[in-house]
Amino acid sequence: MTLKEIQKLQVEWLKHNFPEYGENKAYWALLGIVEEVGELARSYHKKEEGIRGTPEEHDEKMRDAIGDIILFVSSLCCAMGWDCEDIVNEVWSRVGKRDFIKDPISGGEK
């Protein structure tokens, strides 16, 4: 499934599951992104410390957080009327051209 397809399905899912989402949808999506980044950082930190779970458990929590971050980013894009997949493609078309070996300051970006 493409990100574009997931984003379309997600709009309907949000309307069904969170009808109160309403006018503050960009706000809630942004809060969700921040919460999940915290969860990702916590799991990575605990894995590095070797505490509160096995490496595999921490990996699973990190994978879950990454998926949730992507879905919340998709929600934010929906709220703003943007196509998430198009944004990723547009940004990658610029980032993929950077070469920090040849140009350590700007990567060749003007």
Secondary structure by P-SEA (a helix, b strand, c coil): ccaaaaaaaaaaaaaacccccccaaaaaaaaaaaaaaaaaaaaaaaaaacccccaaaaaaaaaaaaaaaaaaaaaaaaaacccaaaaaaaaaaaaaaccccccccccccc
